[in-house]
Amino acid sequence: MPDRIVLDAMSFQARHGVYEHERITAQRFEVDVELLLDLQPAGLEDDLARTLDYGRVYETVRSIVESTTFNLIEALAEAISHELLADFPGLEEVIVRVRKPEIKLGGPLASAGVQIRRRRSP
């Protein structure tokens, strides 16, 4: 399915990480989601009910990032993909990228991140 909705570089303050200092002091997390679904009905009918409400998607992601705590950004990405697939029935597949731009690894680095791709179970 080539159609997709992209929400790029959503930015949130949260406390995810293995180390104590990551759980005490909030740091910035960036999240991208690509939502794969058939957009032709929405495009032909110009009807929000035939697509996904971007605001609802954003709030779902924000809620997971800001209200839960995970050791790993892999687990955060899994939680986001699971919730999006559960909350939006027309969604067939989701790609989630999570980045930690403020991570300290001993040298220059723009960010560390993960990308996962999950499909709706048949």
C-alpha positions as CSV (number, residue, x, y, z in Angstrom):
1,M,0.0,0.0,0.0
2,P,1.8,3.2,-1.1
3,D,-0.5,5.7,0.6
4,R,0.7,7.1,3.9
5,I,0.2,9.9,6.4
6,V,3.4,11.2,7.9
7,L,3.8,13.0,11.2
8,D,7.4,14.0,11.3
9,A,9.6,15.2,14.2
10,M,7.0,15.4,17.0
11,S,9.0,16.5,20.0
12,F,8.2,15.7,23.7
13,Q,9.9,15.9,27.1
14,A,10.0,12.6,28.9
15,R,11.9,10.3,31.2
16,H,12.9,7.1,29.3
17,G,16.2,5.3,29.8
18,V,18.2,2.7,31.7
19,Y,20.2,5.1,33.8
20,E,18.9,6.9,36.9
21,H,19.8,10.4,35.6
22,E,17.6,9.7,32.5
23,R,14.6,8.9,34.8
24,I,15.2,11.9,37.0
25,T,15.7,14.7,34.4
26,A,13.3,14.9,31.4
27,Q,15.0,15.0,28.0
28,R,13.7,15.5,24.5
29,F,12.4,12.7,22.4
30,E,11.5,13.0,18.8
31,V,9.0,10.7,17.2
32,D,8.0,10.2,13.5
33,V,5.1,8.0,12.5
34,E,4.2,6.8,9.0
35,L,0.7,5.5,8.8
36,L,-0.1,3.2,5.9
37,L,-3.7,3.0,4.7
38,D,-5.8,3.6,1.7
39,L,-6.2,7.4,1.3
40,Q,-8.2,7.3,-2.0
41,P,-11.6,7.4,-0.4
42,A,-10.7,10.5,1.7
43,G,-9.1,12.2,-1.3
44,L,-12.1,11.5,-3.6
45,E,-14.8,12.5,-1.0
46,D,-12.8,15.2,0.8
47,D,-14.1,13.7,4.1
48,L,-12.2,13.5,7.4
49,A,-14.2,10.5,8.4
50,R,-12.6,8.5,5.5
51,T,-9.0,9.1,6.8
52,L,-7.2,9.4,10.2
53,D,-7.5,12.5,12.3
54,Y,-3.9,13.8,12.7
55,G,-4.8,15.5,16.0
56,R,-5.9,12.2,17.5
57,V,-2.8,10.4,16.3
58,Y,-0.6,13.2,17.8
59,E,-2.4,13.0,21.1
60,T,-2.1,9.2,21.2
61,V,1.7,9.4,20.6
62,R,2.1,12.3,23.1
63,S,0.2,10.4,25.8
64,I,2.4,7.3,25.5
65,V,5.7,9.3,25.4
66,E,4.8,11.6,28.2
67,S,2.8,9.5,30.6
68,T,4.8,6.2,30.7
69,T,8.4,5.3,31.4
70,F,10.4,2.7,29.5
71,N,14.0,1.6,29.9
72,L,14.5,1.3,26.1
73,I,13.3,3.4,23.2
74,E,12.6,0.1,21.5
75,A,9.9,-0.6,24.1
76,L,8.6,3.0,23.6
77,A,8.3,2.5,19.8
78,E,6.5,-0.9,20.4
79,A,4.0,0.8,22.7
80,I,3.3,3.5,20.2
81,S,2.8,1.1,17.3
82,H,0.6,-1.2,19.3
83,E,-1.6,1.7,20.5
84,L,-2.0,3.2,17.0
85,L,-2.9,-0.1,15.4
86,A,-5.4,-0.7,18.2
87,D,-7.0,2.8,18.1
88,F,-7.3,3.3,14.4
89,P,-9.1,0.4,12.6
90,G,-8.4,1.6,9.1
91,L,-4.7,1.6,9.7
92,E,-3.0,-1.3,8.0
93,E,0.7,-0.7,8.9
94,V,2.7,1.7,11.0
95,I,6.4,2.8,10.9
96,V,7.6,4.4,14.1
97,R,10.9,6.2,14.6
98,V,12.0,7.3,18.1
99,R,15.1,9.5,18.5
100,K,17.0,10.7,21.6
101,P,18.8,13.9,20.4
102,E,20.3,14.7,23.8
103,I,22.0,11.4,24.4
104,K,25.6,11.5,25.6
105,L,27.8,8.7,24.2
106,G,31.2,10.2,24.6
107,G,31.5,12.1,21.4
108,P,29.6,14.1,18.7
109,L,26.3,12.6,17.8
110,A,23.1,14.1,16.4
111,S,20.9,11.5,18.0
112,A,20.4,7.8,18.7
113,G,17.2,6.1,17.6
114,V,15.2,3.1,16.5
115,Q,12.8,2.4,13.7
116,I,10.2,-0.3,13.7
117,R,7.5,-1.4,11.2
118,R,4.4,-3.3,12.4
119,R,1.4,-4.6,10.5
120,R,-2.1,-5.2,11.7
121,S,-2.6,-8.9,12.5
122,P,-4.8,-10.7,9.9
